Amino acid sequence: MSPPAADRRPGAGSATTLGVPALALALALASGPSFALKADRSKPMDIQADSLETRIDEGRATLSGNVRITQGSMAVAAARAVVSQNDRQQVTRAVLEGAPATLAQDLDDGGRLDARARVIDYDVAAGVVVLTGAVEIDQPRGSLRGERITYDLNTGQLTGGGDGVPGRVSLRINPKPAAPPAD
C-alpha cells in the first residue's frame, strides 16, 4: 500500500505545522545513543512528511509519507513514524517504519553510523532501541546484520537474533588502521 496523499485537514501538513508531537519525536531521536555526534543535539531540527495525524486524546502523532528528519549530521528517513506521549507530554516511544527506515549520523570518534531496518522502535522510557527486519548497521569499526538487533542505551549492550525471530546474526570487525610511520 502506498503512503497516503498529503492530508488537507486543519492541523495536518508541512514541517512548519507539525507541532509539539512531531517535535517530540525529533527530540526523542536526537537524544539517542551516546556514540552519536553530541554537537548535533544543539543544531536546529527540520521535520518533513506528506501528512500528519494527531490523536491528542491518545497521546499519539503519526507522520506518513516520505518522512524526513534532519539535525546537524543526523538524517532519518521513513515511510511512517508514530510517536507516543504520556499525559505529561513526554515522549515514551517512537516507531519508524520503512522499506527500509534509515538513520545516519556522524560519530564523535570520527566516521559515520548508517542503520537500516524495516522497523526502528525506540522505547524512550526504557532506553532501548529495537531494529527488526533486514537490519544492517555499518560504522568504521565494522558491521552488524540480522533480523532483530536490540541496543540498550543505558548499558551499551547489543543483542541479536532470538525472541522467536529466525535468522542468524552476522558481524564483521574491521582491523585497526595502521599507525602512520614516524618521521
Backbone as JSON Lines, residues from 0, in Angstrom:
{"i":0,"aa":"M","n":[0.84,-1.17,0.0],"ca":[0.0,0.0,0.0],"c":[0.88,1.23,0.0]}
{"i":1,"aa":"S","n":[0.6,2.15,-0.87],"ca":[1.45,3.34,-0.96],"c":[1.05,4.33,0.11]}
{"i":2,"aa":"P","n":[1.97,5.23,0.51],"ca":[1.66,6.22,1.52],"c":[0.51,7.1,1.06]}
{"i":3,"aa":"P","n":[-0.32,7.58,2.02],"ca":[-1.45,8.41,1.66],"c":[-1.0,9.75,1.1]}
{"i":4,"aa":"A","n":[-1.86,10.34,0.32],"ca":[-1.58,11.68,-0.21],"c":[-1.59,12.67,0.94]}
{"i":5,"aa":"A","n":[-1.09,13.85,0.69],"ca":[-1.0,14.87,1.74],"c":[-2.38,15.12,2.33]}
{"i":6,"aa":"D","n":[-2.44,15.2,3.63],"ca":[-3.67,15.42,4.37],"c":[-4.03,16.9,4.31]}
{"i":7,"aa":"R","n":[-5.24,17.2,3.97],"ca":[-5.68,18.59,3.83],"c":[-6.51,19.07,5.01]}
{"i":8,"aa":"R","n":[-6.64,18.25,6.07],"ca":[-7.41,18.68,7.24],"c":[-6.64,19.71,8.04]}
{"i":9,"aa":"P","n":[-7.34,20.55,8.82],"ca":[-6.64,21.5,9.67],"c":[-5.71,20.76,10.63]}
{"i":10,"aa":"G","n":[-4.53,21.31,10.81],"ca":[-3.56,20.72,11.72],"c":[-2.64,19.72,11.06]}
{"i":11,"aa":"A","n":[-2.91,19.38,9.79],"ca":[-2.03,18.46,9.08],"c":[-1.22,19.27,8.1]}
{"i":12,"aa":"G","n":[-0.03,18.75,7.75],"ca":[0.69,19.47,6.71],"c":[2.17,19.41,6.81]}
{"i":13,"aa":"S","n":[2.8,20.47,6.4],"ca":[4.24,20.51,6.24],"c":[4.97,20.62,7.56]}
{"i":14,"aa":"A","n":[6.27,20.67,7.47],"ca":[7.11,20.74,8.67],"c":[6.8,21.95,9.52]}
{"i":15,"aa":"T","n":[6.33,23.01,8.91],"ca":[6.06,24.22,9.67],"c":[4.8,24.1,10.51]}
{"i":16,"aa":"T","n":[3.95,23.11,10.24],"ca":[2.72,22.96,11.0],"c":[2.65,21.67,11.78]}
{"i":17,"aa":"L","n":[3.76,20.97,11.97],"ca":[3.72,19.68,12.62],"c":[3.4,19.77,14.1]}
{"i":18,"aa":"G","n":[3.87,20.77,14.79],"ca":[3.51,20.96,16.18],"c":[4.31,20.14,17.16]}
{"i":19,"aa":"V","n":[3.84,20.14,18.4],"ca":[4.55,19.55,19.53],"c":[4.8,18.06,19.38]}
{"i":20,"aa":"P","n":[3.83,17.21,18.99],"ca":[4.12,15.77,18.92],"c":[5.26,15.45,17.95]}
{"i":21,"aa":"A","n":[5.3,16.07,16.8],"ca":[6.36,15.78,15.85],"c":[7.7,16.28,16.38]}
{"i":22,"aa":"L","n":[7.7,17.42,17.01],"ca":[8.93,17.92,17.61],"c":[9.41,16.96,18.69]}
{"i":23,"aa":"A","n":[8.47,16.4,19.44],"ca":[8.84,15.44,20.47],"c":[9.51,14.22,19.87]}
{"i":24,"aa":"L","n":[9.02,13.76,18.71],"ca":[9.67,12.64,18.01],"c":[11.1,12.99,17.69]}
{"i":25,"aa":"A","n":[11.27,14.15,17.14],"ca":[12.6,14.57,16.74],"c":[13.53,14.65,17.94]}
{"i":26,"aa":"L","n":[13.04,15.17,19.05],"ca":[13.86,15.25,20.26],"c":[14.19,13.87,20.79]}
{"i":27,"aa":"A","n":[13.23,12.95,20.69],"ca":[13.49,11.58,21.14],"c":[14.6,10.94,20.32]}
{"i":28,"aa":"L","n":[14.54,11.14,19.0],"ca":[15.57,10.57,18.14],"c":[16.92,11.22,18.4]}
{"i":29,"aa":"A","n":[16.93,12.51,18.63],"ca":[18.18,13.23,18.82],"c":[18.85,12.87,20.14]}
{"i":30,"aa":"S","n":[18.09,12.4,21.1],"ca":[18.68,12.06,22.4],"c":[19.14,10.61,22.44]}
{"i":31,"aa":"G","n":[19.32,10.03,21.28],"ca":[19.66,8.62,21.14],"c":[21.03,8.24,21.63]}
{"i":32,"aa":"P","n":[21.63,7.27,21.0],"ca":[22.87,6.66,21.5],"c":[23.98,7.67,21.77]}
{"i":33,"aa":"S","n":[24.74,7.38,22.81],"ca":[25.81,8.29,23.21],"c":[26.95,8.33,22.21]}
{"i":34,"aa":"F","n":[27.05,7.35,21.28],"ca":[28.13,7.35,20.32],"c":[27.88,8.34,19.19]}
{"i":35,"aa":"A","n":[26.67,8.86,19.07],"ca":[26.35,9.8,18.0],"c":[27.01,11.15,18.29]}
{"i":36,"aa":"L","n":[27.17,11.93,17.25],"ca":[27.82,13.22,17.36],"c":[27.06,14.12,18.33]}
{"i":37,"aa":"K","n":[27.67,14.42,19.48],"ca":[26.98,15.2,20.52],"c":[26.66,16.61,20.05]}
{"i":38,"aa":"A","n":[27.47,17.19,19.19],"ca":[27.23,18.55,18.72],"c":[25.91,18.66,17.95]}
{"i":39,"aa":"D","n":[25.42,17.55,17.39],"ca":[24.16,17.58,16.65],"c":[22.99,18.01,17.53]}
{"i":40,"aa":"R","n":[23.04,17.69,18.81],"ca":[21.92,18.0,19.71],"c":[21.66,19.49,19.84]}
{"i":41,"aa":"S","n":[22.66,20.31,19.57],"ca":[22.48,21.76,19.69],"c":[22.1,22.41,18.37]}
{"i":42,"aa":"K","n":[21.92,21.61,17.32],"ca":[21.57,22.14,16.0],"c":[20.05,22.19,15.84]}
{"i":43,"aa":"P","n":[19.57,23.05,14.93],"ca":[18.13,23.06,14.66],"c":[17.7,21.75,14.0]}
{"i":44,"aa":"M","n":[16.44,21.4,14.21],"ca":[15.91,20.16,13.66],"c":[14.83,20.49,12.64]}
{"i":45,"aa":"D","n":[14.87,19.82,11.51],"ca":[13.87,20.0,10.46],"c":[13.12,18.69,10.27]}
{"i":46,"aa":"I","n":[11.79,18.77,10.2],"ca":[10.94,17.6,10.05],"c":[10.02,17.84,8.86]}
{"i":47,"aa":"Q","n":[9.92,16.85,7.99],"ca":[9.03,16.94,6.85],"c":[8.31,15.61,6.68]}
{"i":48,"aa":"A","n":[7.05,15.67,6.24],"ca":[6.26,14.48,5.94],"c":[5.13,14.9,5.02]}
{"i":49,"aa":"D","n":[4.57,13.94,4.31],"ca":[3.43,14.26,3.45],"c":[2.18,14.57,4.25]}
{"i":50,"aa":"S","n":[2.03,13.92,5.43],"ca":[0.84,14.18,6.24],"c":[1.12,13.93,7.71]}
{"i":51,"aa":"L","n":[0.24,14.47,8.53],"ca":[0.31,14.33,9.99],"c":[-1.09,14.1,10.51]}
{"i":52,"aa":"E","n":[-1.23,13.13,11.4],"ca":[-2.48,12.93,12.12],"c":[-2.15,12.91,13.59]}
{"i":53,"aa":"T","n":[-2.78,13.76,14.36],"ca":[-2.52,13.85,15.79],"c":[-3.74,13.38,16.56]}
{"i":54,"aa":"R","n":[-3.54,12.47,17.5],"ca":[-4.6,11.99,18.38],"c":[-4.23,12.45,19.79]}
{"i":55,"aa":"I","n":[-4.57,13.71,20.1],"ca":[-4.19,14.3,21.38],"c":[-4.76,13.48,22.54]}
{"i":56,"aa":"D","n":[-6.03,13.02,22.39],"ca":[-6.65,12.24,23.46],"c":[-5.93,10.92,23.72]}
{"i":57,"aa":"E","n":[-5.24,10.39,22.72],"ca":[-4.47,9.15,22.87],"c":[-2.98,9.41,23.05]}
{"i":58,"aa":"G","n":[-2.55,10.66,22.95],"ca":[-1.14,10.99,23.09],"c":[-0.29,10.43,21.98]}
{"i":59,"aa":"R","n":[-0.83,10.47,20.75],"ca":[-0.11,9.86,19.63],"c":[-0.15,10.76,18.41]}
{"i":60,"aa":"A","n":[0.96,10.82,17.7],"ca":[1.04,11.54,16.43],"c":[1.62,10.58,15.39]}
{"i":61,"aa":"T","n":[1.05,10.6,14.19],"ca":[1.52,9.75,13.1],"c":[1.91,10.63,11.92]}
{"i":62,"aa":"L","n":[3.16,10.53,11.53],"ca":[3.65,11.21,10.32],"c":[3.71,10.15,9.24]}
{"i":63,"aa":"S","n":[3.17,10.47,8.05],"ca":[3.12,9.48,6.98],"c":[3.65,10.05,5.69]}
{"i":64,"aa":"G","n":[4.25,9.18,4.9],"ca":[4.69,9.53,3.56],"c":[5.95,10.36,3.54]}
{"i":65,"aa":"N","n":[7.03,9.74,3.11],"ca":[8.27,10.47,2.87],"c":[8.73,11.25,4.09]}
{"i":66,"aa":"V","n":[8.73,10.62,5.25],"ca":[9.13,11.28,6.5],"c":[10.64,11.51,6.46]}
{"i":67,"aa":"R","n":[11.05,12.74,6.72],"ca":[12.47,13.11,6.77],"c":[12.71,13.96,8.0]}
{"i":68,"aa":"I","n":[13.72,13.59,8.78],"ca":[14.11,14.36,9.96],"c":[15.6,14.58,9.87]}
{"i":69,"aa":"T","n":[16.03,15.82,9.97],"ca":[17.46,16.13,9.96],"c":[17.8,17.03,11.13]}
{"i":70,"aa":"Q","n":[18.98,16.82,11.69],"ca":[19.51,17.68,12.75],"c":[21.02,17.53,12.71]}
{"i":71,"aa":"G","n":[21.69,18.59,12.3],"ca":[23.14,18.5,12.15],"c":[23.48,17.4,11.17]}
{"i":72,"aa":"S","n":[24.31,16.45,11.58],"ca":[24.7,15.35,10.69],"c":[23.68,14.21,10.69]}
{"i":73,"aa":"M","n":[22.69,14.25,11.61],"ca":[21.72,13.17,11.69],"c":[20.68,13.3,10.57]}
{"i":74,"aa":"A","n":[20.4,12.17,9.92],"ca":[19.37,12.12,8.88],"c":[18.55,10.85,9.07]}
{"i":75,"aa":"V","n":[17.23,11.02,9.23],"ca":[16.31,9.91,9.4],"c":[15.35,9.93,8.22]}
{"i":76,"aa":"A","n":[15.07,8.76,7.66],"ca":[14.1,8.64,6.57],"c":[13.22,7.43,6.87]}
{"i":77,"aa":"A","n":[11.91,7.61,6.69],"ca":[10.96,6.52,6.93],"c":[9.7,6.78,6.12]}
{"i":78,"aa":"A","n":[8.95,5.73,5.9],"ca":[7.65,5.89,5.25],"c":[6.62,6.38,6.25]}
{"i":79,"aa":"R","n":[6.83,6.0,7.53],"ca":[5.85,6.33,8.57],"c":[6.58,6.43,9.91]}
{"i":80,"aa":"A","n":[6.13,7.34,10.74],"ca":[6.66,7.47,12.09],"c":[5.49,7.68,13.04]}
{"i":81,"aa":"V","n":[5.45,6.91,14.13],"ca":[4.4,7.04,15.14],"c":[5.08,7.39,16.45]}
{"i":82,"aa":"V","n":[4.61,8.49,17.06],"ca":[5.18,8.97,18.31],"c":[4.11,8.9,19.39]}
{"i":83,"aa":"S","n":[4.46,8.32,20.53],"ca":[3.53,8.23,21.65],"c":[4.07,9.06,22.8]}
{"i":84,"aa":"Q","n":[3.13,9.73,23.49],"ca":[3.48,10.55,24.65],"c":[2.63,10.15,25.84]}
{"i":85,"aa":"N","n":[3.15,10.4,27.05],"ca":[2.33,10.17,28.23],"c":[1.51,11.42,28.53]}
{"i":86,"aa":"D","n":[0.76,11.41,29.61],"ca":[-0.11,12.55,29.91],"c":[0.66,13.81,30.3]}
{"i":87,"aa":"R","n":[1.96,13.7,30.53],"ca":[2.79,14.87,30.83],"c":[3.49,15.37,29.57]}
{"i":88,"aa":"Q","n":[3.06,14.89,28.41],"ca":[3.6,15.24,27.1],"c":[5.08,14.91,26.95]}
{"i":89,"aa":"Q","n":[5.49,13.84,27.62],"ca":[6.85,13.34,27.44],"c":[6.78,12.19,26.44]}
{"i":90,"aa":"V","n":[7.71,12.16,25.51],"ca":[7.73,11.08,24.53],"c":[8.1,9.78,25.22]}
{"i":91,"aa":"T","n":[7.29,8.74,24.99],"ca":[7.56,7.43,25.57],"c":[8.03,6.43,24.54]}
{"i":92,"aa":"R","n":[7.64,6.64,23.27],"ca":[8.03,5.7,22.22],"c":[7.97,6.38,20.87]}
{"i":93,"aa":"A","n":[8.92,6.02,19.99],"ca":[8.92,6.46,18.6],"c":[9.18,5.23,17.74]}
{"i":94,"aa":"V","n":[8.28,4.97,16.79],"ca":[8.4,3.81,15.92],"c":[8.49,4.31,14.48]}
{"i":95,"aa":"L","n":[9.59,3.97,13.81],"ca":[9.82,4.34,12.41],"c":[9.66,3.09,11.56]}
{"i":96,"aa":"E","n":[8.9,3.21,10.48],"ca":[8.69,2.08,9.59],"c":[9.07,2.49,8.18]}
{"i":97,"aa":"G","n":[9.63,1.56,7.42],"ca":[10.0,1.88,6.05],"c":[10.43,0.64,5.29]}
{"i":98,"aa":"A","n":[10.88,0.87,4.09],"ca":[11.34,-0.24,3.25],"c":[12.7,0.1,2.67]}
{"i":99,"aa":"P","n":[13.71,0.36,3.47],"ca":[13.73,0.34,4.93],"c":[13.61,1.75,5.52]}
{"i":100,"aa":"A","n":[13.48,1.8,6.86],"ca":[13.67,3.06,7.6],"c":[15.18,3.19,7.78]}
{"i":101,"aa":"T","n":[15.7,4.4,7.71],"ca":[17.14,4.58,7.82],"c":[17.48,5.68,8.83]}
{"i":102,"aa":"L","n":[18.64,5.52,9.43],"ca":[19.18,6.53,10.33],"c":[20.67,6.61,10.06]}
{"i":103,"aa":"A","n":[21.17,7.81,9.82],"ca":[22.6,8.02,9.6],"c":[23.06,9.19,10.44]}
{"i":104,"aa":"Q","n":[24.25,9.08,10.99],"ca":[24.77,10.16,11.82],"c":[26.28,10.04,11.96]}
{"i":105,"aa":"D","n":[26.95,11.2,11.98],"ca":[28.39,11.21,12.24],"c":[28.63,10.78,13.68]}
{"i":106,"aa":"L","n":[29.79,10.18,13.93],"ca":[30.16,9.71,15.25],"c":[31.17,10.65,15.89]}
{"i":107,"aa":"D","n":[31.13,10.72,17.22],"ca":[32.08,11.57,17.94],"c":[33.52,11.17,17.68]}
{"i":108,"aa":"D","n":[33.79,9.87,17.49],"ca":[35.16,9.42,17.28],"c":[35.54,9.34,15.81]}
{"i":109,"aa":"G","n":[34.75,10.0,14.94],"ca":[35.03,10.0,13.51],"c":[34.23,8.93,12.8]}
{"i":110,"aa":"G","n":[34.07,9.09,11.52],"ca":[33.3,8.12,10.76],"c":[31.82,8.41,10.83]}
{"i":111,"aa":"R","n":[31.04,7.47,10.3],"ca":[29.6,7.66,10.21],"c":[28.9,6.35,10.52]}
{"i":112,"aa":"L","n":[27.8,6.44,11.25],"ca":[26.94,5.31,11.53],"c":[25.8,5.32,10.52]}
{"i":113,"aa":"D","n":[25.54,4.17,9.89],"ca":[24.4,4.01,8.98],"c":[23.62,2.79,9.45]}
{"i":114,"aa":"A","n":[22.33,2.98,9.75],"ca":[21.48,1.87,10.19],"c":[20.25,1.8,9.31]}
{"i":115,"aa":"R","n":[19.85,0.57,8.96],"ca":[18.67,0.33,8.14],"c":[17.9,-0.85,8.72]}
{"i":116,"aa":"A","n":[16.57,-0.74,8.72],"ca":[15.71,-1.84,9.16],"c":[14.29,-1.53,8.7]}
{"i":117,"aa":"R","n":[13.46,-2.55,8.65],"ca":[12.06,-2.28,8.31],"c":[11.35,-1.52,9.43]}
{"i":118,"aa":"V","n":[11.74,-1.81,10.68],"ca":[11.15,-1.1,11.82],"c":[12.27,-0.73,12.8]}
{"i":119,"aa":"I","n":[12.27,0.53,13.22],"ca":[13.16,1.02,14.27],"c":[12.24,1.49,15.39]}
{"i":120,"aa":"D","n":[12.24,0.77,16.51],"ca":[11.33,1.03,17.62],"c":[12.15,1.52,18.81]}
{"i":121,"aa":"Y","n":[11.98,2.79,19.15],"ca":[12.74,3.41,20.23],"c":[11.82,3.59,21.43]}
{"i":122,"aa":"D","n":[12.01,2.76,22.46],"ca":[11.26,2.87,23.71],"c":[12.05,3.84,24.59]}
{"i":123,"aa":"V","n":[11.62,5.09,24.57],"ca":[12.35,6.16,25.26],"c":[12.4,5.9,26.76]}
{"i":124,"aa":"A","n":[11.27,5.5,27.34],"ca":[11.2,5.28,28.77],"c":[12.18,4.21,29.23]}
{"i":125,"aa":"A","n":[12.31,3.13,28.47],"ca":[13.21,2.04,28.83],"c":[14.64,2.29,28.35]}
{"i":126,"aa":"G","n":[14.82,3.2,27.38],"ca":[16.14,3.45,26.82],"c":[16.62,2.32,25.94]}
{"i":127,"aa":"V","n":[15.69,1.73,25.17],"ca":[16.01,0.58,24.33],"c":[15.56,0.85,22.9]}
{"i":128,"aa":"V","n":[16.45,0.55,21.94],"ca":[16.12,0.65,20.51],"c":[16.12,-0.78,19.96]}
{"i":129,"aa":"V","n":[15.0,-1.17,19.31],"ca":[14.9,-2.48,18.69],"c":[14.75,-2.29,17.19]}
{"i":130,"aa":"L","n":[15.67,-2.86,16.43],"ca":[15.61,-2.81,14.97],"c":[15.21,-4.19,14.49]}
{"i":131,"aa":"T","n":[14.18,-4.27,13.63],"ca":[13.73,-5.56,13.13],"c":[13.54,-5.51,11.62]}
{"i":132,"aa":"G","n":[13.78,-6.66,11.0],"ca":[13.57,-6.81,9.57],"c":[14.73,-6.34,8.74]}
{"i":133,"aa":"A","n":[15.55,-7.28,8.28],"ca":[16.69,-6.97,7.41],"c":[17.56,-5.85,7.98]}
{"i":134,"aa":"V","n":[17.98,-6.01,9.22],"ca":[18.77,-4.99,9.92],"c":[20.19,-4.96,9.38]}
{"i":135,"aa":"E","n":[20.67,-3.76,9.1],"ca":[22.06,-3.54,8.69],"c":[22.58,-2.32,9.43]}
{"i":136,"aa":"I","n":[23.67,-2.49,10.16],"ca":[24.3,-1.39,10.87],"c":[25.76,-1.36,10.43]}
{"i":137,"aa":"D","n":[26.19,-0.24,9.87],"ca":[27.57,-0.07,9.41],"c":[28.2,1.12,10.11]}
{"i":138,"aa":"Q","n":[29.45,0.95,10.51],"ca":[30.24,2.03,11.09],"c":[31.71,1.68,10.87]}
{"i":139,"aa":"P","n":[32.62,2.61,11.1],"ca":[34.03,2.34,10.81],"c":[34.59,1.09,11.49]}
{"i":140,"aa":"R","n":[34.13,0.79,12.69],"ca":[34.66,-0.36,13.43],"c":[34.17,-1.69,12.87]}
{"i":141,"aa":"G","n":[33.11,-1.67,12.04],"ca":[32.61,-2.9,11.47],"c":[31.13,-2.81,11.14]}
{"i":142,"aa":"S","n":[30.53,-3.99,10.95],"ca":[29.13,-4.03,10.57],"c":[28.42,-5.14,11.32]}
{"i":143,"aa":"L","n":[27.1,-5.02,11.37],"ca":[26.25,-5.98,12.06],"c":[25.02,-6.19,11.2]}
{"i":144,"aa":"R","n":[24.65,-7.45,10.98],"ca":[23.47,-7.8,10.18],"c":[22.64,-8.8,10.96]}
{"i":145,"aa":"G","n":[21.34,-8.75,10.77],"ca":[20.46,-9.72,11.4],"c":[19.0,-9.35,11.19]}
{"i":146,"aa":"E","n":[18.13,-10.17,11.71],"ca":[16.7,-9.9,11.6],"c":[16.19,-9.1,12.79]}
{"i":147,"aa":"R","n":[16.88,-9.18,13.92],"ca":[16.46,-8.41,15.1],"c":[17.71,-8.05,15.9]}
{"i":148,"aa":"I","n":[17.9,-6.77,16.11],"ca":[19.03,-6.28,16.91],"c":[18.46,-5.34,17.97]}
{"i":149,"aa":"T","n":[18.86,-5.53,19.21],"ca":[18.41,-4.68,20.31],"c":[19.62,-3.94,20.87]}
{"i":150,"aa":"Y","n":[19.46,-2.63,21.05],"ca":[20.52,-1.81,21.63],"c":[20.0,-1.14,22.89]}
{"i":151,"aa":"D","n":[20.61,-1.45,24.03],"ca":[20.24,-0.85,25.31],"c":[21.11,0.39,25.5]}
{"i":152,"aa":"L","n":[20.48,1.56,25.41],"ca":[21.22,2.81,25.53],"c":[21.81,3.0,26.92]}
{"i":153,"aa":"N","n":[21.21,2.39,27.94],"ca":[21.68,2.55,29.31],"c":[22.98,1.8,29.57]}
{"i":154,"aa":"T","n":[23.11,0.63,28.96],"ca":[24.28,-0.21,29.22],"c":[25.23,-0.31,28.04]}
{"i":155,"aa":"G","n":[24.76,0.07,26.84],"ca":[25.56,-0.09,25.64],"c":[25.55,-1.51,25.11]}
{"i":156,"aa":"Q","n":[24.72,-2.39,25.69],"ca":[24.68,-3.78,25.27],"c":[23.89,-3.95,23.98]}
{"i":157,"aa":"L","n":[24.48,-4.7,23.03],"ca":[23.83,-5.08,21.78],"c":[23.5,-6.57,21.86]}
{"i":158,"aa":"T","n":[22.29,-6.94,21.46],"ca":[21.93,-8.35,21.36],"c":[21.27,-8.56,20.01]}
{"i":159,"aa":"G","n":[21.43,-9.75,19.46],"ca":[20.86,-10.04,18.15],"c":[20.23,-11.4,18.09]}
{"i":160,"aa":"G","n":[19.24,-11.54,17.18],"ca":[18.55,-12.8,16.98],"c":[17.67,-13.13,18.16]}
{"i":161,"aa":"G","n":[17.21,-14.37,18.23],"ca":[16.4,-14.82,19.35],"c":[15.01,-14.23,19.36]}
{"i":162,"aa":"D","n":[14.33,-14.32,20.48],"ca":[12.96,-13.84,20.66],"c":[12.04,-14.36,19.57]}
{"i":163,"aa":"G","n":[12.26,-15.59,19.12],"ca":[11.4,-16.19,18.12],"c":[11.61,-15.67,16.71]}
{"i":164,"aa":"V","n":[12.59,-14.8,16.49],"ca":[12.84,-14.28,15.15],"c":[13.89,-15.17,14.49]}
{"i":165,"aa":"P","n":[13.54,-15.81,13.36],"ca":[14.52,-16.68,12.71],"c":[15.64,-15.86,12.06]}
{"i":166,"aa":"G","n":[16.73,-16.54,11.81],"ca":[17.84,-15.89,11.13],"c":[19.06,-15.81,12.01]}
{"i":167,"aa":"R","n":[20.15,-15.66,11.37],"ca":[21.43,-15.59,12.06],"c":[21.88,-14.14,12.18]}
{"i":168,"aa":"V","n":[22.84,-13.91,13.04],"ca":[23.46,-12.61,13.18],"c":[24.83,-12.7,12.54]}
{"i":169,"aa":"S","n":[25.2,-11.67,11.81],"ca":[26.48,-11.65,11.11],"c":[27.25,-10.39,11.52]}
{"i":170,"aa":"L","n":[28.49,-10.58,11.96],"ca":[29.35,-9.46,12.39],"c":[30.58,-9.39,11.51]}
{"i":171,"aa":"R","n":[31.03,-8.2,11.22],"ca":[32.33,-8.0,10.61],"c":[33.05,-6.97,11.47]}
{"i":172,"aa":"I","n":[34.23,-7.33,11.93],"ca":[35.04,-6.41,12.75],"c":[36.24,-6.02,11.91]}
{"i":173,"aa":"N","n":[36.34,-4.75,11.62],"ca":[37.44,-4.24,10.8],"c":[38.71,-4.12,11.62]}
{"i":174,"aa":"P","n":[39.88,-4.34,11.01],"ca":[41.15,-4.17,11.74],"c":[41.37,-2.69,12.04]}
{"i":175,"aa":"K","n":[42.16,-2.45,13.07],"ca":[42.52,-1.07,13.36],"c":[43.38,-0.54,12.23]}
{"i":176,"aa":"P","n":[43.19,0.72,11.87],"ca":[44.05,1.29,10.83],"c":[45.5,1.32,11.31]}
{"i":177,"aa":"A","n":[46.4,1.11,10.39],"ca":[47.83,1.13,10.73],"c":[48.22,2.55,11.16]}
{"i":178,"aa":"A","n":[49.08,2.61,12.14],"ca":[49.58,3.9,12.61],"c":[50.49,4.51,11.55]}
{"i":179,"aa":"P","n":[50.42,5.8,11.33],"ca":[51.3,6.42,10.33],"c":[52.76,6.27,10.77]}
{"i":180,"aa":"P","n":[53.67,6.12,9.82],"ca":[55.09,5.97,10.18],"c":[55.62,7.24,10.85]}
{"i":181,"aa":"A","n":[56.52,7.05,11.79],"ca":[57.13,8.19,12.48],"c":[58.13,8.86,11.54]}
{"i":182,"aa":"D","n":[58.19,10.18,11.63],"ca":[59.13,10.94,10.76],"c":[60.54,10.81,11.23]}
